[in-house]
Amino acid sequence: MAGRPWYVQATDVAHRLFVLSIIGGSIYITGGLATTLYMNTSAKRAARASQEHQDLAHAAVESLDEKNSGSKSNTDIM
């Protein structure tokens, strides 16, 4: 036998698991917070806004090209 009663060992195991889960959860939450803060810095936000603006402009040009391709051009009319 180990020299300690089973209930002391069980309590010790439960306490160790609880402490490890608290530490692991804290590390996980801290990592998520750090990632969120990094992704929301002003430089990253400006880069994302610029990319979204370019994507919207590209989509608008494609949409206009599709609309214009179905109609007759000025050279076909003359």
All heavy atoms as a GROMACS GRO file, in nm:
protein
  588
    1MET      N    1   0.083  -0.118   0.000
    1MET     CA    2   0.000   0.000   0.000
    1MET      C    3   0.087   0.125   0.000
    1MET      O    4   0.203   0.122   0.038
    1MET     CB    5  -0.094   0.000   0.119
    1MET     CG    6  -0.187  -0.120   0.120
    1MET     SD    7  -0.332  -0.101   0.217
    1MET     CE    8  -0.429   0.012   0.130
    2ALA      N    9   0.030   0.232  -0.041
    2ALA     CA   10   0.104   0.356  -0.058
    2ALA      C   11   0.129   0.429   0.073
    2ALA      O   12   0.211   0.517   0.079
    2ALA     CB   13   0.029   0.446  -0.155
    3GLY      N   14   0.056   0.396   0.175
    3GLY     CA   15   0.075   0.464   0.302
    3GLY      C   16  -0.027   0.574   0.327
    3GLY      O   17  -0.036   0.625   0.439
    4ARG      N   18  -0.102   0.612   0.225
    4ARG     CA   19  -0.207   0.712   0.243
    4ARG      C   20  -0.341   0.647   0.214
    4ARG      O   21  -0.351   0.562   0.125
    4ARG     CB   22  -0.187   0.830   0.147
    4ARG     CG   23  -0.064   0.912   0.179
    4ARG     CD   24  -0.060   1.042   0.103
    4ARG     NE   25  -0.047   1.018  -0.040
    4ARG     CZ   26  -0.042   1.113  -0.132
    4ARG    NH1   27  -0.049   1.239  -0.097
    4ARG    NH2   28  -0.031   1.084  -0.259
    5PRO      N   29  -0.444   0.688   0.284
    5PRO     CA   30  -0.577   0.630   0.255
    5PRO      C   31  -0.623   0.663   0.114
    5PRO      O   32  -0.582   0.763   0.054
    5PRO     CB   33  -0.668   0.695   0.359
    5PRO     CG   34  -0.578   0.751   0.463
    5PRO     CD   35  -0.448   0.779   0.397
    6TRP      N   36  -0.712   0.578   0.060
    6TRP     CA   37  -0.758   0.595  -0.078
    6TRP      C   38  -0.829   0.728  -0.099
    6TRP      O   39  -0.818   0.791  -0.205
    6TRP     CB   40  -0.849   0.480  -0.121
    6TRP     CG   41  -0.980   0.477  -0.046
    6TRP    CD1   42  -1.007   0.412   0.068
    6TRP    CD2   43  -1.099   0.547  -0.083
    6TRP    NE1   44  -1.136   0.435   0.109
    6TRP    CE2   45  -1.195   0.517   0.017
    6TRP    CE3   46  -1.135   0.629  -0.187
    6TRP    CZ2   47  -1.324   0.569   0.013
    6TRP    CZ3   48  -1.262   0.681  -0.190
    6TRP    CH2   49  -1.356   0.650  -0.091
    7TYR      N   50  -0.902   0.775   0.000
    7TYR     CA   51  -0.977   0.900  -0.016
    7TYR      C   52  -0.884   1.021  -0.019
    7TYR      O   53  -0.915   1.122  -0.081
    7TYR     CB   54  -1.086   0.915   0.091
    7TYR     CG   55  -1.038   0.897   0.233
    7TYR    CD1   56  -0.985   1.004   0.304
    7TYR    CD2   57  -1.045   0.773   0.297
    7TYR    CE1   58  -0.942   0.990   0.434
    7TYR    CE2   59  -1.002   0.757   0.427
    7TYR     CZ   60  -0.949   0.865   0.495
    7TYR     OH   61  -0.904   0.849   0.622
    8VAL      N   62  -0.769   1.011   0.046
    8VAL     CA   63  -0.670   1.120   0.039
    8VAL      C   64  -0.609   1.123  -0.101
    8VAL      O   65  -0.593   1.230  -0.161
    8VAL     CB   66  -0.562   1.104   0.148
    8VAL    CG1   67  -0.451   1.207   0.130
    8VAL    CG2   68  -0.624   1.116   0.286
    9GLN      N   69  -0.577   1.004  -0.154
    9GLN     CA   70  -0.522   0.998  -0.289
    9GLN      C   71  -0.625   1.044  -0.392
    9GLN      O   72  -0.590   1.115  -0.488
    9GLN     CB   73  -0.476   0.855  -0.320
    9GLN     CG   74  -0.348   0.818  -0.246
    9GLN     CD   75  -0.302   0.678  -0.280
    9GLN    OE1   76  -0.381   0.594  -0.322
    9GLN    NE2   77  -0.174   0.653  -0.260
   10ALA      N   78  -0.751   1.006  -0.375
   10ALA     CA   79  -0.855   1.048  -0.469
   10ALA      C   80  -0.874   1.199  -0.465
   10ALA      O   81  -0.888   1.264  -0.570
   10ALA     CB   82  -0.986   0.977  -0.436
   11THR      N   83  -0.871   1.256  -0.346
   11THR     CA   84  -0.884   1.401  -0.332
   11THR      C   85  -0.763   1.471  -0.396
   11THR      O   86  -0.778   1.574  -0.463
   11THR     CB   87  -0.895   1.441  -0.184
   11THR    OG1   88  -1.005   1.372  -0.126
   11THR    CG2   89  -0.916   1.590  -0.168
   12ASP      N   90  -0.645   1.414  -0.378
   12ASP     CA   91  -0.523   1.471  -0.436
   12ASP      C   92  -0.531   1.468  -0.589
   12ASP      O   93  -0.499   1.567  -0.655
   12ASP     CB   94  -0.401   1.393  -0.388
   12ASP     CG   95  -0.271   1.454  -0.436
   12ASP    OD1   96  -0.259   1.578  -0.432
   12ASP    OD2   97  -0.182   1.378  -0.479
   13VAL      N   98  -0.577   1.358  -0.646
   13VAL     CA   99  -0.591   1.348  -0.792
   13VAL      C  100  -0.694   1.447  -0.842
   13VAL      O  101  -0.672   1.517  -0.942
   13VAL     CB  102  -0.629   1.203  -0.832
   13VAL    CG1  103  -0.672   1.197  -0.977
   13VAL    CG2  104  -0.511   1.110  -0.809
   14ALA      N  105  -0.808   1.457  -0.773
   14ALA     CA  106  -0.912   1.552  -0.815
   14ALA      C  107  -0.859   1.696  -0.809
   14ALA      O  108  -0.884   1.776  -0.900
   14ALA     CB  109  -1.034   1.537  -0.725
   15HIS      N  110  -0.784   1.728  -0.705
   15HIS     CA  111  -0.729   1.862  -0.691
   15HIS      C  112  -0.629   1.891  -0.801
   15HIS      O  113  -0.629   1.999  -0.862
   15HIS     CB  114  -0.664   1.878  -0.554
   15HIS     CG  115  -0.599   2.011  -0.534
   15HIS    ND1  116  -0.463   2.032  -0.545
   15HIS    CD2  117  -0.653   2.133  -0.506
   15HIS    CE1  118  -0.437   2.159  -0.525
   15HIS    NE2  119  -0.550   2.223  -0.500
   16ARG      N  120  -0.542   1.797  -0.831
   16ARG     CA  121  -0.442   1.817  -0.936
   16ARG      C  122  -0.510   1.836  -1.073
   16ARG      O  123  -0.470   1.923  -1.150
   16ARG     CB  124  -0.346   1.699  -0.942
   16ARG     CG  125  -0.248   1.696  -0.826
   16ARG     CD  126  -0.165   1.570  -0.828
   16ARG     NE  127  -0.091   1.558  -0.704
   16ARG     CZ  128   0.042   1.553  -0.698
   16ARG    NH1  129   0.114   1.557  -0.808
   16ARG    NH2  130   0.101   1.541  -0.582
   17LEU      N  131  -0.611   1.756  -1.103
   17LEU     CA  132  -0.683   1.771  -1.229
   17LEU      C  133  -0.753   1.906  -1.237
   17LEU      O  134  -0.756   1.971  -1.342
   17LEU     CB  135  -0.783   1.658  -1.247
   17LEU     CG  136  -0.722   1.521  -1.277
   17LEU    CD1  137  -0.832   1.414  -1.280
   17LEU    CD2  138  -0.647   1.523  -1.408
   18PHE      N  139  -0.811   1.949  -1.127
   18PHE     CA  140  -0.878   2.078  -1.123
   18PHE      C  141  -0.781   2.192  -1.149
   18PHE      O  142  -0.806   2.282  -1.229
   18PHE     CB  143  -0.949   2.096  -0.988
   18PHE     CG  144  -1.022   2.226  -0.975
   18PHE    CD1  145  -1.141   2.246  -1.042
   18PHE    CD2  146  -0.971   2.328  -0.896
   18PHE    CE1  147  -1.209   2.367  -1.030
   18PHE    CE2  148  -1.038   2.449  -0.885
   18PHE     CZ  149  -1.157   2.468  -0.954
   19VAL      N  150  -0.665   2.188  -1.082
   19VAL     CA  151  -0.565   2.293  -1.098
   19VAL      C  152  -0.511   2.293  -1.242
   19VAL      O  153  -0.497   2.399  -1.304
   19VAL     CB  154  -0.451   2.277  -0.996
   19VAL    CG1  155  -0.334   2.368  -1.029
   19VAL    CG2  156  -0.502   2.307  -0.856
   20LEU      N  157  -0.484   2.175  -1.297
   20LEU     CA  158  -0.436   2.168  -1.435
   20LEU      C  159  -0.540   2.219  -1.534
   20LEU      O  160  -0.506   2.283  -1.633
   20LEU     CB  161  -0.394   2.025  -1.470
   20LEU     CG  162  -0.264   1.978  -1.406
   20LEU    CD1  163  -0.239   1.831  -1.439
   20LEU    CD2  164  -0.147   2.063  -1.451
   21SER      N  165  -0.667   2.190  -1.508
   21SER     CA  166  -0.771   2.240  -1.599
   21SER      C  167  -0.784   2.392  -1.589
   21SER      O  168  -0.807   2.458  -1.689
   21SER     CB  169  -0.904   2.172  -1.571
   21SER     OG  170  -0.954   2.209  -1.444
   22ILE      N  171  -0.769   2.447  -1.470
   22ILE     CA  172  -0.772   2.593  -1.453
   22ILE      C  173  -0.655   2.657  -1.528
   22ILE      O  174  -0.672   2.756  -1.601
   22ILE     CB  175  -0.765   2.631  -1.303
   22ILE    CG1  176  -0.888   2.584  -1.230
   22ILE    CG2  177  -0.742   2.781  -1.286
   22ILE    CD1  178  -1.001   2.680  -1.225
   23ILE      N  179  -0.536   2.600  -1.514
   23ILE     CA  180  -0.418   2.654  -1.581
   23ILE      C  181  -0.432   2.641  -1.732
   23ILE      O  182  -0.407   2.735  -1.808
   23ILE     CB  183  -0.290   2.586  -1.531
   23ILE    CG1  184  -0.263   2.626  -1.386
   23ILE    CG2  185  -0.170   2.620  -1.618
   23ILE    CD1  186  -0.153   2.547  -1.318
   24GLY      N  187  -0.475   2.524  -1.780
   24GLY     CA  188  -0.493   2.503  -1.924
   24GLY      C  189  -0.598   2.594  -1.982
   24GLY      O  190  -0.580   2.651  -2.090
   25GLY      N  191  -0.709   2.610  -1.913
   25GLY     CA  192  -0.815   2.700  -1.960
   25GLY      C  193  -0.768   2.845  -1.965
   25GLY      O  194  -0.802   2.919  -2.058
   26SER      N  195  -0.690   2.884  -1.866
   26SER     CA  196  -0.638   3.021  -1.864
   26SER      C  197  -0.544   3.046  -1.981
   26SER      O  198  -0.548   3.152  -2.044
   26SER     CB  199  -0.564   3.047  -1.732
   26SER     OG  200  -0.652   3.037  -1.624
   27ILE      N  201  -0.459   2.948  -2.011
   27ILE     CA  202  -0.368   2.962  -2.125
   27ILE      C  203  -0.447   2.970  -2.255
   27ILE      O  204  -0.417   3.050  -2.343
   27ILE     CB  205  -0.266   2.846  -2.126
   27ILE    CG1  206  -0.169   2.860  -2.009
   27ILE    CG2  207  -0.190   2.841  -2.258
   27ILE    CD1  208  -0.080   2.741  -1.986
   28TYR      N  209  -0.549   2.886  -2.268
   28TYR     CA  210  -0.633   2.885  -2.388
   28TYR      C  211  -0.703   3.020  -2.407
   28TYR      O  212  -0.702   3.078  -2.516
   28TYR     CB  213  -0.735   2.772  -2.378
   28TYR     CG  214  -0.829   2.763  -2.494
   28TYR    CD1  215  -0.789   2.708  -2.614
   28TYR    CD2  216  -0.960   2.811  -2.483
   28TYR    CE1  217  -0.875   2.699  -2.722
   28TYR    CE2  218  -1.047   2.803  -2.590
   28TYR     CZ  219  -1.004   2.747  -2.709
   28TYR     OH  220  -1.090   2.739  -2.815
   29ILE      N  221  -0.763   3.071  -2.302
   29ILE     CA  222  -0.834   3.200  -2.308
   29ILE      C  223  -0.737   3.314  -2.337
   29ILE      O  224  -0.766   3.404  -2.416
   29ILE     CB  225  -0.912   3.225  -2.177
   29ILE    CG1  226  -1.023   3.123  -2.160
   29ILE    CG2  227  -0.967   3.366  -2.171
   29ILE    CD1  228  -1.132   3.132  -2.264
   30THR      N  229  -0.620   3.310  -2.274
   30THR     CA  230  -0.520   3.415  -2.297
   30THR      C  231  -0.473   3.413  -2.443
   30THR      O  232  -0.455   3.519  -2.504
   30THR     CB  233  -0.400   3.397  -2.202
   30THR    OG1  234  -0.449   3.399  -2.066
   30THR    CG2  235  -0.297   3.505  -2.220
   31GLY      N  236  -0.453   3.295  -2.498
   31GLY     CA  237  -0.414   3.284  -2.639
   31GLY      C  238  -0.520   3.339  -2.732
   31GLY      O  239  -0.491   3.409  -2.829
   32GLY      N  240  -0.646   3.308  -2.703
   32GLY     CA  241  -0.756   3.361  -2.784
   32GLY      C  242  -0.766   3.512  -2.775
   32GLY      O  243  -0.790   3.580  -2.875
   33LEU      N  244  -0.747   3.565  -2.657
   33LEU     CA  245  -0.751   3.709  -2.638
   33LEU      C  246  -0.637   3.776  -2.712
   33LEU      O  247  -0.656   3.879  -2.778
   33LEU     CB  248  -0.746   3.744  -2.489
   33LEU     CG  249  -0.743   3.892  -2.453
   33LEU    CD1  250  -0.870   3.961  -2.500
   33LEU    CD2  251  -0.725   3.910  -2.304
   34ALA      N  252  -0.517   3.718  -2.702
   34ALA     CA  253  -0.401   3.775  -2.771
   34ALA      C  254  -0.423   3.773  -2.923
   34ALA      O  255  -0.391   3.871  -2.992
   34ALA     CB  256  -0.275   3.698  -2.735
   35THR      N  257  -0.478   3.665  -2.975
   35THR     CA  258  -0.506   3.656  -3.118
   35THR      C  259  -0.607   3.761  -3.160
   35THR      O  260  -0.591   3.828  -3.263
   35THR     CB  261  -0.558   3.515  -3.154
   35THR    OG1  262  -0.460   3.419  -3.113
   35THR    CG2  263  -0.584   3.502  -3.302
   36THR      N  264  -0.712   3.777  -3.083
   36THR     CA  265  -0.815   3.876  -3.114
   36THR      C  266  -0.758   4.017  -3.111
   36THR      O  267  -0.785   4.098  -3.201
   36THR     CB  268  -0.932   3.865  -3.015
   36THR    OG1  269  -0.984   3.733  -3.023
   36THR    CG2  270  -1.040   3.965  -3.045
   37LEU      N  271  -0.679   4.047  -3.011
   37LEU     CA  272  -0.619   4.180  -3.002
   37LEU      C  273  -0.524   4.205  -3.118
   37LEU      O  274  -0.520   4.315  -3.173
   37LEU     CB  275  -0.547   4.196  -2.869
   37LEU     CG  276  -0.636   4.206  -2.746
   37LEU    CD1  277  -0.551   4.208  -2.620
   37LEU    CD2  278  -0.726   4.327  -2.752
   38TYR      N  279  -0.447   4.103  -3.157
   38TYR     CA  280  -0.354   4.118  -3.269
   38TYR      C  281  -0.429   4.141  -3.399
   38TYR      O  282  -0.390   4.225  -3.479
   38TYR     CB  283  -0.265   3.995  -3.279
   38TYR     CG  284  -0.177   3.996  -3.402
   38TYR    CD1  285  -0.068   4.081  -3.410
   38TYR    CD2  286  -0.204   3.912  -3.509
   38TYR    CE1  287   0.013   4.083  -3.523
   38TYR    CE2  288  -0.124   3.914  -3.622
   38TYR     CZ  289  -0.016   3.998  -3.628
   38TYR     OH  290   0.062   4.000  -3.740
   39MET      N  291  -0.535   4.067  -3.421
   39MET     CA  292  -0.610   4.080  -3.545
   39MET      C  293  -0.688   4.211  -3.553
   39MET      O  294  -0.727   4.252  -3.661
   39MET     CB  295  -0.707   3.962  -3.563
   39MET     CG  296  -0.637   3.830  -3.583
   39MET     SD  297  -0.522   3.828  -3.721
   39MET     CE  298  -0.636   3.834  -3.856
   40ASN      N  299  -0.711   4.275  -3.440
   40ASN     CA  300  -0.786   4.400  -3.440
   40ASN      C  301  -0.698   4.523  -3.420
   40ASN      O  302  -0.748   4.630  -3.388
   40ASN     CB  303  -0.894   4.397  -3.331
   40ASN     CG  304  -1.008   4.307  -3.370
   40ASN    OD1  305  -1.039   4.293  -3.487
   40ASN    ND2  306  -1.069   4.244  -3.272
   41THR      N  307  -0.568   4.509  -3.444
   41THR     CA  308  -0.483   4.628  -3.438
   41THR      C  309  -0.518   4.718  -3.556
   41THR      O  310  -0.573   4.673  -3.656
   41THR     CB  311  -0.333   4.591  -3.444
   41THR    OG1  312  -0.309   4.517  -3.564
   41THR    CG2  313  -0.291   4.510  -3.324
   42SER      N  314  -0.485   4.844  -3.545
   42SER     CA  315  -0.527   4.940  -3.648
   42SER      C  316  -0.463   4.908  -3.784
   42SER      O  317  -0.527   4.926  -3.887
   42SER     CB  318  -0.493   5.082  -3.605
   42SER     OG  319  -0.355   5.095  -3.581
   43ALA      N  320  -0.340   4.861  -3.786
   43ALA     CA  321  -0.275   4.828  -3.913
   43ALA      C  322  -0.345   4.710  -3.980
   43ALA      O  323  -0.370   4.712  -4.102
   43ALA     CB  324  -0.128   4.796  -3.890
   44LYS      N  325  -0.376   4.608  -3.904
   44LYS     CA  326  -0.446   4.491  -3.960
   44LYS      C  327  -0.586   4.531  -4.008
   44LYS      O  328  -0.632   4.485  -4.112
   44LYS     CB  329  -0.458   4.380  -3.856
   44LYS     CG  330  -0.331   4.308  -3.828
   44LYS     CD  331  -0.309   4.206  -3.937
   44LYS     CE  332  -0.191   4.121  -3.902
   44LYS     NZ  333  -0.162   4.025  -4.005
   45ARG      N  334  -0.655   4.613  -3.929
   45ARG     CA  335  -0.789   4.656  -3.965
   45ARG      C  336  -0.786   4.737  -4.094
   45ARG      O  337  -0.870   4.719  -4.183
   45ARG     CB  338  -0.849   4.739  -3.852
   45ARG     CG  339  -0.995   4.713  -3.832
   45ARG     CD  340  -1.055   4.784  -3.713
   45ARG     NE  341  -0.966   4.785  -3.597
   45ARG     CZ  342  -0.953   4.889  -3.517
   45ARG    NH1  343  -1.020   4.998  -3.538
   45ARG    NH2  344  -0.872   4.884  -3.414
   46ALA      N  345  -0.687   4.825  -4.110
   46ALA     CA  346  -0.676   4.905  -4.232
   46ALA      C  347  -0.645   4.817  -4.352
   46ALA      O  348  -0.700   4.838  -4.461
   46ALA     CB  349  -0.567   5.010  -4.214
   47ALA      N  350  -0.560   4.717  -4.333
   47ALA     CA  351  -0.527   4.627  -4.444
   47ALA      C  352  -0.650   4.547  -4.486
   47ALA      O  353  -0.674   4.527  -4.606
   47ALA     CB  354  -0.414   4.533  -4.402
   48ARG      N  355  -0.728   4.500  -4.389
   48ARG     CA  356  -0.849   4.424  -4.422
   48ARG      C  357  -0.950   4.513  -4.493
   48ARG      O  358  -1.014   4.471  -4.589
   48ARG     CB  359  -0.912   4.366  -4.295
   48ARG     CG  360  -0.867   4.228  -4.264
   48ARG     CD  361  -0.958   4.158  -4.164
   48ARG     NE  362  -1.000   4.240  -4.052
   48ARG     CZ  363  -0.937   4.247  -3.936
   48ARG    NH1  364  -0.828   4.178  -3.916
   48ARG    NH2  365  -0.982   4.322  -3.840
   49ALA      N  366  -0.965   4.637  -4.448
   49ALA     CA  367  -1.060   4.730  -4.512
   49ALA      C  368  -1.016   4.760  -4.654
   49ALA      O  369  -1.099   4.765  -4.746
   49ALA     CB  370  -1.071   4.858  -4.431
   50SER      N  371  -0.887   4.777  -4.675
   50SER     CA  372  -0.836   4.803  -4.809
   50SER      C  373  -0.861   4.684  -4.900
   50SER      O  374  -0.903   4.700  -5.015
   50SER     CB  375  -0.686   4.833  -4.802
   50SER     OG  376  -0.634   4.846  -4.932
   51GLN      N  377  -0.838   4.563  -4.850
   51GLN     CA  378  -0.861   4.443  -4.929
   51GLN      C  379  -1.010   4.428  -4.961
   51GLN      O  380  -1.046   4.392  -5.073
   51GLN     CB  381  -0.809   4.320  -4.854
   51GLN     CG  382  -0.824   4.191  -4.932
   51GLN     CD  383  -0.743   4.190  -5.060
   51GLN    OE1  384  -0.633   4.243  -5.064
   51GLN    NE2  385  -0.797   4.133  -5.164
   52GLU      N  386  -1.096   4.454  -4.865
   52GLU     CA  387  -1.240   4.445  -4.889
   52GLU      C  388  -1.283   4.548  -4.993
   52GLU      O  389  -1.367   4.520  -5.079
   52GLU     CB  390  -1.316   4.466  -4.758
   52GLU     CG  391  -1.306   4.350  -4.662
   52GLU     CD  392  -1.368   4.379  -4.527
   52GLU    OE1  393  -1.422   4.490  -4.508
   52GLU    OE2  394  -1.363   4.290  -4.441
   53HIS      N  395  -1.225   4.667  -4.988
   53HIS     CA  396  -1.256   4.771  -5.086
   53HIS      C  397  -1.215   4.726  -5.226
   53HIS      O  398  -1.290   4.744  -5.322
   53HIS     CB  399  -1.187   4.902  -5.048
   53HIS     CG  400  -1.211   5.013  -5.144
   53HIS    ND1  401  -1.335   5.072  -5.158
   53HIS    CD2  402  -1.130   5.075  -5.232
   53HIS    CE1  403  -1.328   5.166  -5.251
   53HIS    NE2  404  -1.203   5.170  -5.297
   54GLN      N  405  -1.097   4.668  -5.237
   54GLN     CA  406  -1.051   4.619  -5.367
   54GLN      C  407  -1.140   4.506  -5.418
   54GLN      O  408  -1.171   4.500  -5.536
   54GLN     CB  409  -0.907   4.570  -5.357
   54GLN     CG  410  -0.806   4.682  -5.339
   54GLN     CD  411  -0.666   4.630  -5.315
   54GLN    OE1  412  -0.645   4.510  -5.306
   54GLN    NE2  413  -0.571   4.721  -5.305
   55ASP      N  414  -1.181   4.416  -5.328
   55ASP     CA  415  -1.269   4.306  -5.369
   55ASP      C  416  -1.403   4.358  -5.418
   55ASP      O  417  -1.456   4.310  -5.518
   55ASP     CB  418  -1.290   4.209  -5.252
   55ASP     CG  419  -1.164   4.133  -5.217
   55ASP    OD1  420  -1.069   4.130  -5.299
   55ASP    OD2  421  -1.159   4.075  -5.106
   56LEU      N  422  -1.459   4.456  -5.348
   56LEU     CA  423  -1.587   4.513  -5.390
   56LEU      C  424  -1.574   4.585  -5.524
   56LEU      O  425  -1.663   4.574  -5.610
   56LEU     CB  426  -1.640   4.610  -5.283
   56LEU     CG  427  -1.693   4.545  -5.156
   56LEU    CD1  428  -1.727   4.653  -5.054
   56LEU    CD2  429  -1.814   4.460  -5.186
   57ALA      N  430  -1.465   4.657  -5.544
   57ALA     CA  431  -1.445   4.727  -5.670
   57ALA      C  432  -1.431   4.626  -5.784
   57ALA      O  433  -1.488   4.645  -5.893
   57ALA     CB  434  -1.322   4.816  -5.662
   58HIS      N  435  -1.359   4.519  -5.760
   58HIS     CA  436  -1.342   4.415  -5.862
   58HIS      C  437  -1.475   4.349  -5.895
   58HIS      O  438  -1.506   4.324  -6.012
   58HIS     CB  439  -1.240   4.312  -5.813
   58HIS     CG  440  -1.209   4.206  -5.913
   58HIS    ND1  441  -1.139   4.232  -6.029
   58HIS    CD2  442  -1.239   4.074  -5.916
   58HIS    CE1  443  -1.127   4.121  -6.098
   58HIS    NE2  444  -1.187   4.023  -6.032
   59ALA      N  445  -1.555   4.321  -5.793
   59ALA     CA  446  -1.686   4.260  -5.815
   59ALA      C  447  -1.778   4.354  -5.893
   59ALA      O  448  -1.854   4.310  -5.979
   59ALA     CB  449  -1.750   4.222  -5.681
   60ALA      N  450  -1.771   4.483  -5.865
   60ALA     CA  451  -1.854   4.580  -5.937
   60ALA      C  452  -1.815   4.586  -6.084
   60ALA      O  453  -1.900   4.592  -6.172
   60ALA     CB  454  -1.841   4.717  -5.872
   61VAL      N  455  -1.686   4.583  -6.112
   61VAL     CA  456  -1.640   4.586  -6.251
   61VAL      C  457  -1.685   4.461  -6.324
   61VAL      O  458  -1.732   4.466  -6.438
   61VAL     CB  459  -1.486   4.601  -6.256
   61VAL    CG1  460  -1.431   4.575  -6.396
   61VAL    CG2  461  -1.446   4.740  -6.209
   62GLU      N  462  -1.674   4.346  -6.259
   62GLU     CA  463  -1.719   4.221  -6.321
   62GLU      C  464  -1.869   4.224  -6.348
   62GLU      O  465  -1.916   4.177  -6.451
   62GLU     CB  466  -1.684   4.102  -6.232
   62GLU     CG  467  -1.538   4.064  -6.236
   62GLU     CD  468  -1.510   3.943  -6.149
   62GLU    OE1  469  -1.598   3.900  -6.072
   62GLU    OE2  470  -1.398   3.892  -6.159
   63SER      N  471  -1.945   4.279  -6.254
   63SER     CA  472  -2.090   4.288  -6.270
   63SER      C  473  -2.125   4.377  -6.389
   63SER      O  474  -2.213   4.343  -6.470
   63SER     CB  475  -2.153   4.343  -6.143
   63SER     OG  476  -2.291   4.361  -6.159
   64LEU      N  477  -2.055   4.490  -6.403
   64LEU     CA  478  -2.080   4.578  -6.516
   64LEU      C  479  -2.040   4.513  -6.647
   64LEU      O  480  -2.108   4.529  -6.748
   64LEU     CB  481  -2.005   4.710  -6.497
   64LEU     CG  482  -2.061   4.804  -6.392
   64LEU    CD1  483  -1.968   4.923  -6.374
   64LEU    CD2  484  -2.200   4.848  -6.428
   65ASP      N  485  -1.931   4.437  -6.647
   65ASP     CA  486  -1.888   4.368  -6.767
   65ASP      C  487  -1.991   4.264  -6.811
   65ASP      O  488  -2.018   4.249  -6.930
   65ASP     CB  489  -1.753   4.300  -6.746
   65ASP     CG  490  -1.638   4.399  -6.741
   65ASP    OD1  491  -1.658   4.515  -6.785
   65ASP    OD2  492  -1.529   4.360  -6.693
   66GLU      N  493  -2.049   4.195  -6.715
   66GLU     CA  494  -2.151   4.095  -6.747
   66GLU      C  495  -2.276   4.162  -6.805
   66GLU      O  496  -2.336   4.112  -6.900
   66GLU     CB  497  -2.187   4.015  -6.624
   66GLU     CG  498  -2.080   3.918  -6.580
   66GLU     CD  499  -2.114   3.847  -6.450
   66GLU    OE1  500  -2.226   3.870  -6.397
   66GLU    OE2  501  -2.030   3.772  -6.401
   67LYS      N  502  -2.315   4.275  -6.749
   67LYS     CA  503  -2.433   4.346  -6.800
   67LYS      C  504  -2.406   4.400  -6.940
   67LYS      O  505  -2.493   4.394  -7.027
   67LYS     CB  506  -2.470   4.461  -6.706
   67LYS     CG  507  -2.533   4.417  -6.578
   67LYS     CD  508  -2.568   4.536  -6.492
   67LYS     CE  509  -2.627   4.491  -6.360
   67LYS     NZ  510  -2.657   4.605  -6.274
   68ASN      N  511  -2.288   4.452  -6.963
   68ASN     CA  512  -2.254   4.511  -7.092
   68ASN      C  513  -2.230   4.405  -7.200
   68ASN      O  514  -2.247   4.433  -7.318
   68ASN     CB  515  -2.132   4.601  -7.081
   68ASN     CG  516  -2.163   4.728  -7.005
   68ASN    OD1  517  -2.278   4.769  -6.998
   68ASN    ND2  518  -2.062   4.788  -6.946
   69SER      N  519  -2.192   4.288  -7.163
   69SER     CA  520  -2.164   4.184  -7.264
   69SER      C  521  -2.293   4.135  -7.328
   69SER      O  522  -2.291   4.092  -7.443
   69SER     CB  523  -2.089   4.068  -7.201
   69SER     OG  524  -2.171   4.002  -7.108
   70GLY      N  525  -2.404   4.147  -7.262
   70GLY     CA  526  -2.532   4.103  -7.317
   70GLY      C  527  -2.593   4.206  -7.411
   70GLY      O  528  -2.671   4.174  -7.499
   71SER      N  529  -2.556   4.332  -7.398
   71SER     CA  530  -2.613   4.436  -7.484
   71SER      C  531  -2.520   4.462  -7.602
   71SER      O  532  -2.404   4.425  -7.601
   71SER     CB  533  -2.634   4.564  -7.404
   71SER     OG  534  -2.508   4.614  -7.360
   72LYS      N  535  -2.573   4.530  -7.703
   72LYS     CA  536  -2.493   4.562  -7.821
   72LYS      C  537  -2.398   4.676  -7.788
   72LYS      O  538  -2.433   4.768  -7.716
   72LYS     CB  539  -2.583   4.602  -7.937
   72LYS     CG  540  -2.669   4.489  -7.987
   72LYS     CD  541  -2.749   4.534  -8.105
   72LYS     CE  542  -2.833   4.419  -8.159
   72LYS     NZ  543  -2.910   4.459  -8.275
   73SER      N  544  -2.280   4.667  -7.843
   73SER     CA  545  -2.185   4.776  -7.821
   73SER      C  546  -2.208   4.885  -7.925
   73SER      O  547  -2.281   4.867  -8.023
   73SER     CB  548  -2.042   4.724  -7.833
   73SER     OG  549  -2.017   4.679  -7.962
   74ASN      N  550  -2.144   5.000  -7.908
   74ASN     CA  551  -2.160   5.112  -8.001
   74ASN      C  552  -2.109   5.078  -8.139
   74ASN      O  553  -2.161   5.127  -8.238
   74ASN     CB  554  -2.088   5.235  -7.946
   74ASN     CG  555  -2.158   5.291  -7.824
   74ASN    OD1  556  -2.277   5.266  -7.807
   74ASN    ND2  557  -2.086   5.365  -7.744
   75THR      N  558  -2.009   4.997  -8.151
   75THR     CA  559  -1.954   4.963  -8.282
   75THR      C  560  -2.050   4.872  -8.359
   75THR      O  561  -2.052   4.875  -8.480
   75THR     CB  562  -1.816   4.895  -8.268
   75THR    OG1  563  -1.831   4.780  -8.187
   75THR    CG2  564  -1.717   4.991  -8.207
   76ASP      N  565  -2.128   4.789  -8.292
   76ASP     CA  566  -2.225   4.703  -8.361
   76ASP      C  567  -2.341   4.782  -8.418
   76ASP      O  568  -2.399   4.744  -8.519
   76ASP     CB  569  -2.279   4.596  -8.264
   76ASP     CG  570  -2.173   4.496  -8.223
   76ASP    OD1  571  -2.070   4.487  -8.294
   76ASP    OD2  572  -2.190   4.429  -8.121
   77ILE      N  573  -2.376   4.891  -8.354
   77ILE     CA  574  -2.490   4.969  -8.398
   77ILE      C  575  -2.456   5.047  -8.525
   77ILE      O  576  -2.538   5.062  -8.614
   77ILE     CB  577  -2.537   5.065  -8.285
   77ILE    CG1  578  -2.585   4.982  -8.168
   77ILE    CG2  579  -2.644   5.158  -8.333
   77ILE    CD1  580  -2.616   5.062  -8.046
   78MET      N  581  -2.338   5.096  -8.537
   78MET     CA  582  -2.298   5.180  -8.650
   78MET      C  583  -2.277   5.100  -8.771
   78MET      O  584  -2.263   5.024  -8.832
   78MET     CB  585  -2.175   5.258  -8.618
   78MET     CG  586  -2.202   5.359  -8.513
   78MET     SD  587  -2.049   5.450  -8.485
   78MET     CE  588  -2.108   5.572  -8.380
   0.00000   0.00000   0.00000
